[in-house]
């Protein structure tokens, strides 16, 4: 989404934009330059706005998800990848996250959550559990390509006590169909 920018004359002294970062930047400028303003709007504005919106959407979602499951997020394991998931041409986001300590235990679950980009704002679309302790599988989010969410998978023959030794490595992908994620074997 390109922010709306209205620059009024210095006599009015007001700058209006849907992007708060852009307003602060422009209000603090000593020299107004139409070329500079256009560069900020076309290149920085949408990126800053979208990144802030994504951070807010993901943070709110994960905080609620952890609370609802009486667990904690292992924040260092969080990974976000962007790309077009829903076919509209906008950069959506997929978050791989790990919740652990359910009810005080040492169980963990890896999940992916899809956030669709709607005019620069991110909205939660779907979630799927993709790995777990005692579920014999752990995954790494690698990319979004052709509407597919690609993961590297490490499957253990039996539940390990610690990390999986000599697990079977494979690639899987998920696609978003409506509000549901479906898994398929990768090549």
C-alpha positions as CSV (number, residue, x, y, z in Angstrom):
1,X,0.0,0.0,0.0
2,X,1.4,3.4,-1.0
3,X,0.8,5.9,1.8
4,X,-1.5,8.8,1.1
5,X,0.6,12.0,1.2
6,X,-0.8,15.5,1.3
7,X,1.8,18.3,1.7
8,X,0.2,21.6,2.4
9,X,1.9,25.0,2.0
10,X,4.2,26.2,4.8
11,X,1.6,28.8,5.7
12,X,-0.8,25.9,6.7
13,X,2.2,24.1,8.2
14,X,0.5,20.6,8.1
15,X,1.6,17.4,6.7
16,X,-0.8,14.5,6.5
17,X,0.0,10.8,5.7
18,X,-1.4,7.4,6.6
19,X,2.2,6.4,7.4
20,X,3.2,8.0,10.8
21,X,6.9,7.4,10.1
22,X,6.7,9.5,7.0
23,X,4.9,12.3,8.8
24,X,7.7,12.5,11.4
25,X,10.3,12.4,8.7
26,X,8.7,15.2,6.7
27,X,7.8,17.4,9.6
28,X,11.5,17.4,10.7
29,X,12.8,18.3,7.3
30,X,14.4,21.7,7.0
31,X,14.4,21.7,3.2
32,X,11.5,20.5,1.2
33,X,12.4,18.9,-2.0
34,X,9.7,17.3,-4.2
35,X,12.2,14.7,-5.5
36,X,13.1,13.7,-1.9
37,X,9.5,13.5,-0.8
38,X,8.6,11.4,-3.8
39,X,11.6,9.1,-3.1
40,X,10.4,8.6,0.5
41,X,6.9,7.9,-0.5
42,X,7.7,5.5,-3.4
43,X,10.6,3.6,-1.7
44,X,10.6,3.9,2.1
45,X,7.0,4.6,3.0
46,X,5.3,1.3,2.0
47,X,8.2,-0.8,3.3
48,X,8.3,0.9,6.7
49,X,4.5,0.8,7.0
50,X,4.2,-2.8,6.0
51,X,7.1,-4.0,8.3
52,X,5.5,-2.2,11.2
53,X,2.1,-3.7,10.4
54,X,3.6,-7.2,10.1
55,X,5.5,-6.9,13.3
56,X,2.3,-5.8,15.1
57,X,0.1,-8.6,13.6
58,X,2.6,-11.4,14.3
59,X,3.3,-10.1,17.9
60,X,-0.3,-9.9,18.8
61,X,-1.1,-13.3,17.3
62,X,1.8,-15.1,19.0
63,X,1.1,-13.5,22.4
64,X,-2.5,-14.7,22.2
65,X,-1.5,-18.1,20.9
66,X,0.9,-18.6,23.8
67,X,-1.6,-17.5,26.4
68,X,-4.4,-19.7,25.0
69,X,-2.1,-22.7,25.1
70,X,-0.6,-22.0,28.5
71,X,2.9,-22.0,26.8
72,X,5.7,-19.7,26.0
73,X,7.1,-18.8,22.6
74,X,10.7,-19.8,22.0
75,X,11.3,-16.4,20.3
76,X,14.9,-17.2,19.1
77,X,13.4,-19.9,16.9
78,X,10.9,-17.7,15.1
79,X,11.4,-17.2,11.4
80,X,9.4,-15.0,9.0
81,X,9.5,-15.5,5.2
82,X,7.6,-13.3,2.8
83,X,6.2,-14.1,-0.6
84,X,2.9,-14.4,-2.4
85,X,0.9,-17.2,-0.8
86,X,-2.7,-16.3,-1.8
87,X,-2.0,-15.5,-5.5
88,X,-2.9,-11.8,-5.4
89,X,0.6,-10.6,-6.2
90,X,1.2,-9.0,-2.7
91,X,4.0,-10.1,-0.4
92,X,2.2,-12.2,2.3
93,X,4.1,-13.5,5.4
94,X,4.6,-17.0,6.8
95,X,5.8,-17.4,10.4
96,X,7.4,-20.5,11.7
97,X,7.2,-20.4,15.5
98,X,7.8,-22.8,18.4
99,X,5.6,-22.9,21.6
100,X,7.1,-24.8,24.6
101,X,6.5,-25.5,28.2
102,X,2.8,-26.3,27.9
103,X,1.4,-26.2,31.4
104,X,5.0,-26.2,32.8
105,X,6.2,-29.3,30.9
106,X,9.0,-29.6,28.4
107,X,6.9,-30.5,25.3
108,X,7.2,-28.2,22.2
109,X,5.3,-27.7,19.0
110,X,6.4,-26.0,15.8
111,X,3.7,-24.3,13.8
112,X,3.4,-22.1,10.7
113,X,1.0,-19.2,10.5
114,X,0.1,-17.3,7.3
115,X,-0.6,-13.6,7.3
116,X,-2.1,-12.3,4.1
117,X,-1.2,-8.8,3.0
118,X,-4.2,-6.6,2.4
119,X,-3.2,-3.1,1.2
120,X,-0.1,-3.1,3.5
121,X,-1.9,-4.5,6.5
122,X,-1.4,-8.1,7.6
123,X,-4.3,-10.4,8.6
124,X,-4.0,-13.9,10.1
125,X,-5.3,-16.4,7.5
126,X,-4.4,-19.9,8.7
127,X,-2.3,-22.0,11.1
128,X,-0.9,-25.6,10.9
129,X,1.2,-27.6,13.4
130,X,4.2,-28.9,11.5
131,X,6.5,-30.4,14.0
132,X,6.7,-31.5,17.7
133,X,8.7,-33.2,20.4
134,X,7.4,-36.8,20.5
135,X,5.8,-36.1,17.1
136,X,9.0,-37.3,15.5
137,X,9.4,-34.3,13.2
138,X,11.1,-30.9,13.2
139,X,11.1,-28.5,10.3
140,X,12.9,-25.4,9.0
141,X,11.0,-22.8,6.9
142,X,13.0,-22.1,3.8
143,X,11.0,-20.1,1.2
144,X,7.7,-19.2,-0.5
145,X,7.7,-19.9,-4.2
146,X,4.9,-20.2,-6.6
147,X,2.3,-19.9,-3.8
148,X,3.9,-22.8,-2.0
149,X,5.4,-22.6,1.5
150,X,8.5,-24.8,1.5
151,X,9.9,-26.5,4.6
152,X,12.9,-28.8,5.2
153,X,11.7,-31.7,7.3
154,X,13.7,-34.0,9.6
155,X,11.7,-37.1,10.6
156,X,12.9,-39.5,13.2
157,X,12.2,-43.2,13.1
158,X,11.2,-43.2,16.7
159,X,10.8,-40.5,19.3
160,X,14.3,-39.2,20.3
161,X,15.3,-38.3,23.8
162,X,17.1,-35.2,22.6
163,X,17.8,-34.1,19.0
164,X,17.1,-36.5,16.2
165,X,20.1,-38.5,15.2
166,X,20.2,-39.7,11.6
167,X,16.7,-38.4,10.8
168,X,15.2,-38.8,7.3
169,X,15.5,-35.5,5.6
170,X,12.9,-34.4,3.1
171,X,11.1,-31.3,1.7
172,X,7.5,-30.6,2.1
173,X,5.3,-27.7,1.1
174,X,2.0,-26.2,2.2
175,X,-0.5,-24.4,0.1
176,X,-3.2,-22.0,1.4
177,X,-6.7,-23.1,0.2
178,X,-9.3,-20.8,1.6
179,X,-8.5,-20.7,5.3
180,X,-6.8,-24.1,5.4
181,X,-3.2,-25.2,4.8
182,X,-2.7,-28.5,3.0
183,X,0.6,-30.4,3.1
184,X,2.3,-32.1,0.1
185,X,5.5,-34.0,-0.4
186,X,8.2,-31.9,-2.2
187,X,10.7,-32.9,-4.8
